[in-house]
Amino acid sequence: MIGELFCYIARILNKCQVDKLPLTPAGTIDINLASSILLDKLEEMGCKAEIYLPDMDINVYNKEEVKASYELQEVSSLKYTLVHNCDDFAAKLYGKFAGLVWTNVHALNYFISNEGIFYFIEPQTGKLSRTLEDWQGNEIRFLLGR
């Protein structure tokens, strides 16, 4: 308990590494609600994309815990190269907890929050957003659930 207090204080002072504990879901939603959230996002963007959700129950996450997660910081700290590019970053984060998004020009990730909100994750920077930036494309081609 004292060690946890010291690490908490060190994190506040930016002197402690992020805990290396895996990100844990804040709960689950069923495939029907997840599909509805994804379809609403596609409609909002004016896209018709393929959606594949492999499980009947979909993990949802707390937004602040995702932002602070070791997994996101680990992937976003990798170096971009012509060989290790956007699809490699997205695949690495997909392997940890996030869904996969392919747009007309870019690969990135997504998650659904425990509040039922869809968030894009830019795995190269760790940035979360509710919309795509221009350089990320303007049309979602497919969404792969995790």
N, C-alpha and C positions, 0 to 999 in steps of 0.2 A: 504494500500500500504506500509506503514512503517512497519507494522507487517510482511508482506511478505518479506521485505528486511531483517529484523532481523532474521527471520526463515531461509532464504537463507544463511545468514552469519553463523548462528549456524550450519546448515547442513554441510557447508564447514569445520567447525571446529569440526564436529562430536559431537555436543552438542544438536542437535534437533532430535526428533524422525521423522521417515519417515512420510510424509503426509499420512493421512488415507483416502485420496480420492481414489475412485475406479479407477482401470486401465481402460483407455478408448481406444478403437480401433483407429488405425491410418487410418483406412479405411476398405474396404471390397474388396474381389475378388470373382468372380463367382465360382460355384461348379466345372466347367470344368477346370479352371486354378488351383484350389486347388487340384483337383484329379491328374492333370499332375505333380504338384510339389511332391505330395506324392508318385506317381508311380515312378518318377525319383529317389527319395530317396530309395525306395525299390529295384529298379534295381541296383543302386549303391552298395547296401549292398548284392545283390544276394538273396533277400528274396521274397517270394510270401506270402503276408498277406492279410487278409480281411480288407477292408476299409469301414467305414460307415460315411458318411457326412450327417447329418440330415437336413441341411439348404441349400437353393439355393445360398445364399450369406454367405461367410465365413469371419469372422473378421480377420484382420491382425494387428500386433502390432509393435511398434518401439522397437528394441532390448534393447536400453538403458533404456527405460521406464519400460520394463519388468524386467530387472535386479534390478531396483530401486523400484519396486512396493511394496506397503504395503502387497498385497496378497501373493506374493512370500516370503517375509520376515516373514510374519505371519506363513505360513505353514512350512517353513524350520526351524523355531524356536521350533517346537514341539518336544517332546522327543520320540525317537524310543524305542519301547518295543516289546516283542514277540506278544503282543495282538494288538498294534498299529504299524503296520509294513508298508512295501513299498506300498501295495495296498491302505492302508488307507491314506497315504500321497498323493498319486496320485489322489485318489478320491476327497480329499479336494481341491486340486488345480484345478482339472477338474471342480468342482462346482463353481469356481470363474471365470476362463477365458480360461484355457488351454485345449487342446485336450489330450486324453488318449492313452498311448502306453503300450502294453503288449509284452514283449519279451519272449524268452524261459525260462528265470529265474527271471524276474524282472518286476515291474510296475513303469512307470514314465510318464512324460507328454511331450507335444510338442506344438509349435506354429509356425506359418508362419509369417515372418517379412514383413513389408511393402515394403521390397526390393525383396520379393519372395523367401526368403531363409528359409529352414526348420531348426528348432533348437530343439534339445532335451532339456528338463528341468529336472534336478534331483531335485525332490521336497524336499528331505531330506536335501540338502545342498544349494539349490538355484542356483547351477551351470548350465550355459547354454553351450551347445556344439553342434557341427555339426556331431559328431560321438559318438558311444557308447564306454564306457570303458569296458574292459574285464569282470569285475564283473557284469556289467549290462546285459550281454548276447550277443549273436551274431546273433540272428535271431528274427525279428519282427513277432509276431503272428497276431496282429491286431492293427488298428489305429481307434480311435473313435473321430470324429470331435466334435467341440463345437460351 
